Amino acid sequence: MPRTLDVNVGRLLPDRTTLLWAGLLVNTEIGLTLAYLLLADVTVTEPRFLVYPFVWLNVSLWALVRTTPNPGSVRAKYLGAVLAGAYFLLLAYAGGVFMPGVGEEMALGWRIAPLPPGWGPALLYSSDAVNLALMPYKVAGYATLAYLVYATVVDAAGSAVSGLLGLASCVSCTWPVLATLLTGVLGSGSAVAAAANEWSYAVGTGVFVLTVALLYWRPTIR
């Protein structure tokens, strides 16, 4: 008997209650941002940079609330947890959440960076062994992707076709690296390098949203 692809597109559509909560959430985020701009007395030349982290946070919250892994075997859950943990560490390292220390005893310890909402407040730590930059949107986004990978692996114990789709999100981490390489090869004043740096966050955010949608959708073969 031929297998069929089970595509439940309706799972991606929000219901009325979700839309109401989303409206409340967005209004709260706008209020927090306006309060920050007034209290910090800063001038924003590119308002879109204030939006990017909220896209990550809101999409993450939506996916976490709506995702419930199917019951699976102990082996599948263990495998899912290991792969999800490794995936989170890979994203966190590539995305600059943690990195090796510089080996110099300067600016050691914990501190808080009062960045705009979503970007901050960021918890920073530096030592001669490791440096941490815990920005809310990155931590939440990478944790969400890892959880969705876990759910996908558990579901895939029989038959998922999207188990590796989450790896595409690494593009959102490597894009700034490509921009740096372009700057070095073509010159810091080149139009191509400038464009790569200018839109790296937009591309990363788009890839993140697409990856969350694919991992949440998780089409399966029956």
C-alpha positions as CSV (number, residue, x, y, z in Angstrom):
1,M,0.0,0.0,0.0
2,P,1.6,3.4,-1.0
3,R,2.6,5.8,1.7
4,T,1.0,9.2,1.8
5,L,2.4,12.5,3.1
6,D,0.4,13.9,6.0
7,V,0.5,17.7,5.6
8,N,-1.5,19.4,8.4
9,V,-1.3,23.0,7.3
10,G,-4.0,23.9,9.8
11,R,-1.6,23.5,12.7
12,L,0.2,26.7,11.4
13,L,-2.9,28.9,11.6
14,P,-3.5,30.7,14.9
15,D,-6.9,30.7,16.5
16,R,-8.8,33.7,17.8
17,T,-7.5,33.3,21.4
18,T,-3.9,33.1,20.1
19,L,-4.5,36.3,18.1
20,L,-5.8,38.2,21.2
21,W,-2.8,37.1,23.3
22,A,-0.5,38.1,20.4
23,G,-2.0,41.5,20.3
24,L,-1.5,42.0,24.0
25,L,2.0,40.8,23.8
26,V,2.9,43.1,20.9
27,N,1.4,46.1,22.7
28,T,3.4,45.2,25.8
29,E,6.6,45.0,23.7
30,I,5.9,48.4,22.1
31,G,5.4,49.9,25.5
32,L,8.7,48.4,26.9
33,T,10.6,49.7,23.8
34,L,9.2,53.2,24.1
35,A,9.9,53.3,27.8
36,Y,13.5,52.2,27.1
37,L,14.0,54.9,24.5
38,L,12.7,57.6,26.8
39,L,14.7,56.5,29.9
40,A,17.9,55.6,28.0
41,D,17.7,58.9,26.0
42,V,19.1,57.2,22.9
43,T,18.5,58.0,19.2
44,V,17.5,55.1,16.9
45,T,18.5,55.5,13.3
46,E,17.3,52.0,12.2
47,P,14.0,51.1,13.9
48,R,13.9,47.7,12.3
49,F,16.7,46.6,14.6
50,L,14.4,47.0,17.5
51,V,11.9,44.6,15.8
52,Y,14.2,41.7,15.0
53,P,14.6,40.3,18.6
54,F,10.8,40.5,19.2
55,V,10.2,38.4,16.1
56,W,12.6,35.7,17.5
57,L,11.0,35.9,21.0
58,N,7.4,35.9,19.7
59,V,7.9,33.1,17.2
60,S,9.7,31.1,19.9
61,L,6.9,31.5,22.4
62,W,4.3,30.5,19.8
63,A,6.2,27.4,18.9
64,L,6.9,26.3,22.5
65,V,3.3,26.8,23.6
66,R,1.9,24.8,20.6
67,T,4.4,22.0,20.5
68,T,3.9,18.8,22.4
69,P,6.2,15.9,21.5
70,N,4.4,12.6,20.8
71,P,4.9,9.8,23.3
72,G,8.0,7.9,22.3
73,S,10.3,5.2,23.5
74,V,13.0,5.8,26.1
75,R,15.6,5.3,23.4
76,A,14.0,7.9,21.1
77,K,13.7,10.4,24.0
78,Y,17.4,9.9,24.9
79,L,18.5,10.3,21.3
80,G,16.4,13.4,20.9
81,A,17.8,15.0,24.1
82,V,21.4,14.3,23.0
83,L,20.9,15.6,19.5
84,A,18.9,18.7,20.8
85,G,21.6,19.5,23.3
86,A,24.4,19.2,20.7
87,Y,22.4,21.3,18.3
88,F,21.9,24.0,20.9
89,L,25.6,24.1,21.7
90,L,26.4,24.3,18.0
91,L,24.0,27.2,17.4
92,A,25.1,29.0,20.6
93,Y,28.8,28.8,19.6
94,A,28.2,29.8,16.0
95,G,25.9,32.6,17.1
96,G,28.4,34.0,19.7
97,V,26.5,33.1,22.8
98,F,29.6,31.5,24.2
99,M,33.2,31.5,22.9
100,P,36.7,30.8,24.2
101,G,38.2,33.4,26.5
102,V,41.1,35.6,25.3
103,G,43.4,34.3,27.9
104,E,43.9,37.7,29.5
105,E,42.9,38.6,33.0
106,M,40.8,41.7,32.2
107,A,37.2,42.6,32.6
108,L,36.5,39.3,34.4
109,G,33.2,38.4,35.9
110,W,29.5,39.0,35.4
111,R,27.9,42.2,34.2
112,I,24.6,43.4,32.7
113,A,24.4,45.3,29.4
114,P,21.4,47.6,29.3
115,L,20.6,46.9,25.7
116,P,17.1,47.6,24.1
117,P,14.3,45.1,25.0
118,G,14.9,41.7,23.3
119,W,18.6,42.4,22.8
120,G,18.8,43.0,26.5
121,P,19.1,43.2,29.3
122,A,22.0,41.0,28.3
123,L,23.9,39.0,30.8
124,L,27.6,39.0,30.0
125,Y,30.5,37.0,31.5
126,S,34.2,37.1,30.6
127,S,37.1,35.1,31.9
128,D,40.4,33.8,30.5
129,A,38.6,30.5,29.7
130,V,35.2,31.4,28.3
131,N,33.1,34.4,27.4
132,L,29.3,34.5,27.5
133,A,26.9,36.9,25.8
134,L,23.3,35.9,26.9
135,M,21.0,38.0,24.8
136,P,17.4,37.1,25.5
137,Y,16.4,36.6,21.8
138,K,19.3,34.4,21.0
139,V,19.0,32.2,24.0
140,A,15.2,31.8,23.6
141,G,15.5,31.3,19.8
142,Y,18.2,28.6,20.0
143,A,16.5,26.9,22.9
144,T,13.3,26.8,20.9
145,L,15.1,25.3,17.9
146,A,16.7,22.7,20.1
147,Y,13.3,21.7,21.6
148,L,11.7,21.4,18.2
149,V,14.6,19.2,17.1
150,Y,13.9,17.0,20.1
151,A,10.2,16.8,19.3
152,T,11.1,16.0,15.6
153,V,13.5,13.2,16.6
154,V,10.9,11.7,18.9
155,D,8.3,11.8,16.2
156,A,10.8,10.5,13.7
157,A,11.3,7.3,15.6
158,G,8.9,5.9,12.9
159,S,8.8,8.2,10.0
160,A,9.5,11.9,9.9
161,V,11.0,13.5,6.8
162,S,12.0,16.8,8.4
163,G,14.4,15.7,11.1
164,L,17.4,17.6,9.6
165,L,15.6,20.7,8.4
166,G,16.6,22.5,11.6
167,L,20.2,22.5,10.5
168,A,19.3,25.1,8.0
169,S,19.1,27.6,10.8
170,C,22.8,27.6,11.0
171,V,22.7,29.9,8.0
172,S,21.5,32.6,10.4
173,C,24.7,32.2,12.3
174,T,27.1,31.9,9.4
175,W,25.8,34.8,7.4
176,P,27.7,37.4,9.5
177,V,30.8,35.3,9.0
178,L,30.3,35.4,5.3
179,A,29.9,39.2,5.6
180,T,33.2,39.4,7.4
181,L,34.9,37.3,4.7
182,L,33.4,39.5,2.0
183,T,34.7,42.6,3.8
184,G,38.2,41.2,4.0
185,V,38.3,40.0,0.4
186,L,36.4,42.9,-1.3
187,G,37.4,45.7,1.0
188,S,35.5,47.2,3.8
189,G,34.2,49.9,1.6
190,S,32.7,47.6,-1.1
191,A,29.0,47.7,-1.8
192,V,28.7,43.9,-1.5
193,A,30.3,43.8,1.9
194,A,28.2,46.7,3.1
195,A,25.0,45.0,1.9
196,A,25.9,41.7,3.6
197,N,26.5,43.5,6.9
198,E,23.4,45.6,6.5
199,W,21.0,42.8,6.0
200,S,22.6,40.0,8.0
201,Y,20.1,40.3,10.8
202,A,17.1,40.4,8.4
203,V,18.3,37.2,6.6
204,G,19.0,35.5,9.9
205,T,15.6,36.4,11.3
206,G,13.9,35.1,8.1
207,V,15.8,31.8,8.2
208,F,14.9,31.4,11.9
209,V,11.2,31.9,11.3
210,L,11.2,29.5,8.3
211,T,13.1,26.9,10.3
212,V,10.7,27.1,13.3
213,A,7.8,26.7,10.9
214,L,9.3,23.7,9.2
215,L,10.2,22.0,12.5
216,Y,6.8,22.8,14.0
217,W,5.0,21.5,10.9
218,R,7.0,18.2,10.8
219,P,5.3,16.5,7.8
220,T,5.4,12.7,8.3
221,I,5.1,9.7,6.0
222,R,2.4,7.2,6.8
